[in-house]
Amino acid sequence: MSKVRITKRKKDEKSREWPAVVYFWMIGLAFASYVVARIVLDAYSHPYHWLSGLAGGLAGVLIGWLWYRRRGDVF
């Protein structure tokens, strides 16, 4: 009985992890936009604060990827 070995080269294998800079921008902008919306939109209902935090997080993902493509990762 013969054994078949399947090997992968490290350079052929693509990483499926996001760079750290994307997480930093996403978390930072989500938190900042939530806090600003909490202050500015205090008279409005609570879901607006969460929606602004979500929008800030999505904008952070976009900015983080642009930063990564332009300047690389932070580490």
Sequence and secondary structure as in RCSB ss.txt:
>XXXX:A:sequence
MSKVRITKRKKDEKSREWPAVVYFWMIGLAFASYVVARIVLDAYSHPYHWLSGLAGGLAGVLIGWLWYRRRGDVF
>XXXX:A:secstr
         TTTS   S  HHHHHHHHHHHHHHHHHHHHHTTTS THHHHHHHHHHHHHHHHHHHHHHHHH    
